[in-house]
Amino acid sequence: MKNVSKISHNTDELKKIILENPDLPIVIFAGKEASNYDFNTTLCSYMQVYVGEFLDIKVEEDIEDRIYEDREDLRDKLWECYFDKFDGTEREFDNYIDKKLDYYEQYWKQCIILYVDN
C-alpha cells in the first residue's frame, strides 16, 4: 500500500463559491498551526471555504492588529478595551459600545473566506 498524503485538497467547493460570487474578494486566514518557522513556506493540510464578511479597517482599540470576520468578536474586543475605563451605568456602557459598533458598520465587506491550517 502506498503512503498517500492528505495535503491535496478537493477544491470543488472553492471553485463553486468563486464562480457563484465572482465579484467578491478572497480573504485568506491562516490558523496558528499554519506556520513552520524552519521553512520559508508551509503546505497546509486543512482547508475550509465559505462566503462571509470581514472588517476592512484597522480597529484602533486592538493592539493585536487582527482582522475581524465575526461581529461578536469585535463587540467582545470593544467591551474588553473599555469596560474598566468606562464611568457610567451598564445601560450607558452598552449604548457606548453600540455607537462604536455603528461606526464600524460601514467597513464590513462581504468576501470569500479561505481558511487554512495544519
C-alpha positions in Angstrom: 0.0 0.0 0.0 1.3 3.4 -0.9 1.7 6.1 1.7 -0.9 8.6 0.5 -0.6 12.3 1.5 -3.7 14.1 2.8 -2.4 17.5 1.6 -4.0 17.5 -1.8 -7.4 19.2 -1.3 -10.6 18.8 -3.2 -11.1 22.3 -4.4 -14.6 21.8 -5.9 -16.2 23.9 -3.2 -13.7 26.7 -3.6 -14.3 26.7 -7.4 -18.1 26.7 -6.9 -18.1 29.6 -4.5 -15.8 31.7 -6.7 -18.0 31.0 -9.8 -21.1 31.9 -7.8 -19.5 35.1 -6.3 -17.1 36.4 -9.0 -17.1 39.9 -7.7 -16.2 39.1 -4.1 -12.7 39.5 -2.9 -10.9 36.4 -1.5 -9.6 36.8 2.0 -7.2 34.1 3.3 -6.9 33.3 7.0 -4.1 31.1 8.3 -4.5 29.4 11.6 -2.0 29.2 14.4 -0.6 25.9 13.2 -0.1 27.0 9.6 3.4 28.3 10.1 6.5 26.3 10.2 9.5 28.5 11.2 12.0 26.0 9.9 10.9 26.6 6.2 10.0 29.6 4.1 6.7 28.0 3.0 4.3 25.6 4.6 1.8 23.3 2.9 -1.4 23.4 4.9 -3.3 20.2 5.4 -6.7 21.7 6.3 -8.8 24.0 4.2 -12.3 25.5 4.7 -14.0 27.9 2.3 -17.2 29.9 2.8 -18.8 33.3 2.0 -18.6 35.6 4.9 -17.5 39.1 5.8 -14.5 40.9 7.2 -13.9 44.3 8.8 -11.9 46.2 6.2 -10.4 48.7 8.6 -7.9 48.6 11.5 -9.6 48.6 14.8 -7.8 51.3 16.8 -8.6 49.6 20.1 -6.9 46.4 19.0 -3.2 46.3 19.8 -3.0 42.8 18.2 -3.9 44.4 14.8 -6.0 41.4 13.8 -8.6 41.1 11.0 -12.2 40.6 12.2 -14.6 38.3 10.4 -17.1 38.0 13.3 -19.1 40.8 14.6 -19.4 39.3 18.1 -15.6 39.1 18.3 -15.5 42.8 17.6 -18.1 43.5 20.3 -16.1 41.4 22.7 -12.9 43.3 21.9 -14.5 46.7 22.4 -16.1 45.5 25.6 -12.8 44.3 26.9 -11.0 47.6 25.9 -13.5 49.9 27.5 -15.1 48.1 30.4 -12.6 49.1 33.1 -12.2 52.7 31.8 -15.9 53.5 31.4 -17.6 55.6 34.2 -21.3 55.1 33.9 -24.2 52.7 34.1 -24.4 49.3 32.4 -27.0 50.7 30.0 -24.8 53.7 29.2 -21.9 51.4 28.6 -24.0 49.2 26.2 -25.0 52.4 24.3 -21.4 53.5 24.1 -20.3 50.1 22.7 -23.3 50.2 20.3 -22.2 53.6 19.0 -18.7 52.2 18.4 -20.1 49.3 16.5 -22.3 51.6 14.4 -19.1 53.5 13.4 -17.5 50.2 12.1 -20.7 49.0 10.4 -19.8 50.8 7.1 -16.5 48.8 6.9 -17.9 45.3 6.9 -17.3 43.8 3.5 -18.7 40.6 2.1 -16.0 38.2 0.8 -15.0 34.6 0.1 -13.0 33.4 3.1 -10.4 30.7 2.7 -9.2 29.3 6.0 -6.1 27.1 6.1 -4.3 25.4 8.9 -2.5 22.2 9.9 
